[in-house]
Structures are given as structure tokens and as C-alpha cells.
Amino acid sequence: MVCLRIIPCLDCDLAFLSGRVVKGIEFKQIKYAGIPWKLATKYYEDGADEIVFLDITASNEKRETMASVIEKTSEKVFVPLTVGGGIRNIKDARRVFNAGADKISINTMAIQDPVVINKLARYFGSQACVVAIDAKRRYVSKPDEVTDKILVETPLGFCWFECSIYGGRVFTGIDAIGWALEAEDRVAGEILLTSMDRDGTKEGYDVSLTKAICEKVRIPVIASGGCGTLKSINEIFKKTQVSAALAASVFHYGMFSIREVKEFLSSMGHIVRMN
């Protein structure tokens, strides 16, 4: 059986000279969490299976800063590094790969120009191309009348999930489940799925969203948004077919460690990689 993965996420604000890690709630209320490569090294030593860096500034003038962050990180961290934010073409992707990244994550550009998924997967390999989906619940009062969205029945009623771009600032009208299927068809290697409703809330992952997408696609899915307790991590693995759980706040602010997560998951019967 494949080992389940635990992945810390570093949201990087590169408006500062050497970059800083921050975290918010529902993509807002941003606060400081640490220095990127220092946190990455700590998480690597604690047993992280992979580490995700997301450039939340994602401007052209800051891309060299992210490359520098990855270069410093890769000197001491020897697990796969995924970099996302502001990657729009092969040139942008090559820059972070040359700096030491193993995968790239794309969201905004993928939705605006879906062919970019095919191009990046063809050039660097599908295993290196992650499509990030930031999705928000949209409840409907009359599900029988909705014909152009994939509806999911949740404890709070029927809803569909809308994709957002530009760090959650712009909504697209695109159905997240349908988009995940298209990303797979375009040879993306993995889906990084974030619930905007749960992001930073510590209320637990969105099981309904994650389960729905895992049941539709064959490629690996990383659950993100809402991790708050050890039980919530166990729940997402127990109730869905997700292959990895991503978390940020619980690690940044010391609620528990990656080692503690893995020890707990192992005690619950899950297969995880232990150092």
C-alpha cells in the first residue's frame, strides 16, 4: 500500500527582502509565521513527506526572491518541494526547477489558459505538474433546477463548488469538480484541493468537497484547508481517498508536530513514513 503523506504549506509573502511565511483565515487576516527556509528545514527534520511553497505576492519582480528561497531550502531539505504562485509559462517553471523545486503548482493561469497544463506536463512530466484548486461552497435552494453544475449533498444542503483565482480574490463561475476532471484529462499529475470555507479555521477539512473530487479523478489529491486537530487529519484519510493532507497553522504555531501527526495516524492503522 502507498504511504499517506503529510505536507506542510508555507504561504510566502515576498514583498519583504528575504521573504516571510504568513497565514490567514479564509484567505484573509494575514499574520506572520516565520522565515521560509528555516521553517522548511524544521519540518523536514520533523518528518515532512513534501513541502509546498506558495508565493502569495506572485509578481514578476519577486520571482527571483522565490528562487532564492528554494535554493536556500534545497541545501538542507531533501524531500520533494512544490512551488506555486505566479507561474505562467515554461520559463517561469524552469526558473523554480533550476532553483531546486521538484513540482510546480498552477491555478490562475491554468484556468485562464488550460492548454498551459498540457504544455507544462509535456515539457516537465505530469508528475511535476500540480493543478491547485481553491474552491468555495455555493448552496442552491432548488437542486433539481441546476443542470450546469455538479451538485454535492452535504449536511447543510446541496451545493456546488466554485473555483477562484488570484489567491481567492476572483471567482470564476467554474465548477471545481468538473475542472478537476478537465485538469486530469490535460495530464496534470496531482490536484492540490483547498477549501476556501475551511482555510485557516481549524474546523476540519471539507470532507464533502474532497470526497466528491477523489471519487471522480484517478490522480492523487492533496486535501487542504481546515486542519485543526489530529482527529481531523484521521477523518480526511478515513472518509475519502485522498493521498495527502496539507496543513499550515497547526504546524506554524505549534499545536502539534508532524511527528505527532504520523504517530497518531499510525496508531489509527494508517500507513505513513516514519523517520
C-alpha positions in Angstrom: 0.0 0.0 0.0 1.1 3.6 -0.6 2.1 5.6 2.4 -0.1 8.6 3.2 1.7 11.9 3.0 1.8 14.8 5.5 2.7 18.1 3.8 3.3 21.4 5.5 2.5 24.5 3.4 4.4 27.8 3.5 2.5 30.8 2.2 5.3 33.2 1.3 5.0 36.9 1.3 7.9 38.1 -0.9 7.2 41.8 -0.5 9.9 41.5 2.2 13.5 41.3 1.2 14.1 37.7 2.0 10.5 36.6 2.2 8.4 35.6 5.1 5.8 32.9 5.8 2.3 34.1 6.7 -1.1 32.5 7.3 -4.6 33.8 7.2 -8.2 32.7 7.7 -10.4 32.1 4.6 -7.6 33.7 2.6 -7.7 36.9 4.8 -6.5 38.2 8.2 -2.8 37.5 7.4 -0.3 37.2 10.2 3.4 36.4 10.4 4.6 32.8 10.9 8.3 32.6 10.2 11.2 32.5 7.7 10.6 30.2 4.7 13.8 28.1 4.6 14.1 27.9 8.4 10.5 26.5 8.8 11.1 24.2 5.8 14.2 22.8 7.5 12.4 22.3 10.8 9.5 20.5 9.0 11.9 18.3 7.0 13.7 17.3 10.2 10.4 16.5 11.8 9.4 14.1 9.1 7.5 16.1 6.4 7.0 14.0 3.2 6.9 17.0 1.0 6.8 20.8 1.4 4.7 23.3 -0.5 5.7 26.9 -1.1 3.0 29.3 -2.3 4.1 32.7 -3.5 1.1 34.9 -2.4 2.6 38.0 -3.9 3.3 36.3 -7.3 4.6 39.4 -9.1 7.2 39.4 -11.8 9.7 41.3 -9.7 9.5 38.9 -6.8 10.1 35.6 -8.7 13.9 35.8 -8.1 13.2 36.1 -4.4 11.3 32.8 -4.5 14.1 31.2 -6.5 16.5 32.3 -3.8 14.2 30.9 -1.1 14.1 27.5 -2.9 17.8 27.5 -3.4 18.4 28.1 0.3 15.9 25.5 1.3 17.2 22.7 -1.1 20.7 23.0 0.5 19.3 21.3 3.7 15.9 19.8 2.8 15.8 16.6 0.8 12.1 15.9 0.3 10.1 17.0 -2.8 9.5 20.8 -2.9 6.4 22.1 -4.7 6.3 25.8 -5.7 3.2 27.7 -6.8 2.1 31.3 -7.4 2.7 33.4 -10.5 3.9 30.6 -12.7 2.5 31.4 -16.2 4.7 29.6 -18.7 7.6 27.2 -19.2 10.2 30.0 -18.5 8.7 30.7 -15.1 8.6 27.0 -14.3 12.1 26.4 -15.4 13.3 29.1 -13.1 11.9 27.4 -10.0 13.0 23.9 -11.2 16.5 25.2 -11.7 16.4 26.6 -8.1 15.7 23.1 -6.7 11.9 22.6 -7.0 10.5 19.2 -7.8 7.0 20.2 -8.8 5.1 23.3 -9.8 1.6 24.2 -8.8 -0.6 26.3 -11.0 -4.1 27.7 -10.5 -4.9 31.1 -12.1 -3.0 30.5 -15.4 -4.4 27.0 -15.7 -8.0 28.3 -15.6 -7.3 31.3 -17.9 -5.4 29.2 -20.4 -6.0 25.4 -19.7 -3.6 24.4 -22.5 -0.8 25.5 -20.3 -1.4 22.3 -18.2 -0.7 20.2 -21.3 2.4 22.2 -22.2 3.9 22.1 -18.7 3.1 18.4 -18.3 4.6 17.6 -21.7 7.7 19.6 -21.1 8.5 18.7 -17.5 6.4 15.5 -17.0 3.0 15.1 -15.5 4.4 14.1 -12.1 5.9 17.6 -11.8 2.6 19.4 -12.7 0.2 20.0 -9.9 -3.1 21.9 -10.5 -4.3 23.8 -7.5 -8.0 24.3 -7.0 -9.3 26.9 -4.5 -13.0 26.1 -4.1 -15.9 27.7 -2.2 -19.3 26.2 -1.5 -22.3 27.7 -3.3 -25.6 26.4 -1.8 -28.6 26.0 -4.0 -32.3 26.1 -2.9 -33.6 24.2 -5.9 -31.2 21.5 -6.8 -33.5 19.9 -9.4 -33.2 23.1 -11.5 -29.4 23.2 -11.6 -28.2 21.5 -14.7 -24.8 23.0 -15.4 -23.0 22.2 -12.1 -22.1 19.0 -10.3 -24.0 19.2 -7.0 -23.0 17.5 -3.8 -25.3 16.8 -0.9 -23.8 18.0 2.4 -25.2 18.0 5.9 -26.2 21.7 5.2 -27.9 21.0 1.9 -27.0 20.7 -1.8 -24.1 22.8 -3.1 -21.6 23.1 -5.9 -18.1 24.3 -5.5 -16.8 27.4 -7.3 -13.2 27.8 -8.4 -11.4 31.0 -7.5 -8.2 32.6 -8.9 -5.8 35.3 -7.9 -5.5 34.0 -4.3 -9.2 33.8 -3.8 -9.9 37.3 -4.9 -11.8 36.5 -8.1 -14.5 33.9 -8.6 -14.8 32.2 -12.0 -18.2 30.5 -12.1 -16.3 27.3 -12.9 -17.4 24.1 -11.2 -14.5 22.7 -9.2 -15.4 19.0 -9.7 -15.7 19.5 -13.5 -12.5 21.4 -13.5 -10.6 18.7 -11.7 -11.7 16.2 -14.3 -10.5 18.5 -17.1 -7.2 19.0 -15.3 -6.8 15.2 -15.2 -7.7 15.0 -18.9 -5.0 17.5 -19.6 -2.4 15.2 -17.9 -2.0 17.1 -14.6 -0.2 14.7 -12.2 -1.9 15.8 -9.0 -4.7 18.0 -7.6 -4.0 20.4 -4.6 -7.5 21.0 -3.3 -8.2 23.8 -0.9 -11.5 24.5 0.7 -11.8 28.3 1.0 -14.6 27.9 3.5 -12.3 25.9 5.9 -9.0 27.6 5.2 -7.3 28.7 8.5 -10.5 28.0 10.5 -9.2 24.8 12.2 -12.7 23.3 11.8 -11.6 20.3 9.9 -11.1 19.6 6.2 -14.1 19.8 3.9 -14.9 16.1 3.6 -17.8 16.6 1.2 -15.7 18.5 -1.3 -12.6 16.2 -1.0 -14.6 13.0 -1.2 -16.5 14.2 -4.3 -13.4 15.0 -6.2 -11.5 11.9 -5.1 -14.3 9.8 -6.4 -14.2 11.5 -9.8 -10.5 11.6 -10.6 -7.8 8.9 -10.7 -4.8 11.1 -10.0 -3.7 11.8 -6.4 -5.5 14.6 -4.4 -4.0 16.6 -1.6 -6.6 17.9 0.9 -6.0 21.4 2.2 -7.9 23.9 4.3 -9.2 23.5 7.8 -6.8 21.2 9.6 -7.3 21.8 13.4 -6.9 18.6 15.3 -5.2 15.2 14.9 -8.7 13.7 14.6 -9.5 15.9 11.6 -6.4 14.5 9.8 -7.5 11.0 10.6 -11.0 11.8 9.4 -10.0 13.1 5.9 -7.9 9.9 5.3 -10.7 7.6 6.7 -13.6 9.1 4.9 -12.0 10.0 1.5 -9.5 8.5 -0.9 -7.2 11.5 -0.5 -3.4 10.6 -0.7 -2.1 13.5 1.3 -3.1 16.1 3.9 -1.7 19.6 3.8 -1.6 21.9 6.8 -0.1 25.2 7.8 -1.3 26.9 11.0 -1.2 23.9 13.2 2.5 23.4 12.4 3.5 27.1 12.3 2.0 27.9 15.7 3.0 24.6 17.5 -0.4 23.0 18.0 1.3 19.7 17.2 4.2 18.4 15.2 4.4 16.4 12.0 5.9 13.6 14.1 2.9 13.6 16.4 0.6 13.5 13.4 2.3 10.5 12.0 2.4 8.7 15.3 -1.3 9.3 15.7 -2.1 8.1 12.2 0.0 5.0 12.7 -1.9 4.2 15.9 -5.1 4.5 13.9 -4.0 1.9 11.4 -2.8 4.2 8.6 0.5 3.6 6.7 2.8 6.5 7.0 6.6 7.0 6.5 8.4 7.3 9.9 11.9 8.6 10.2 
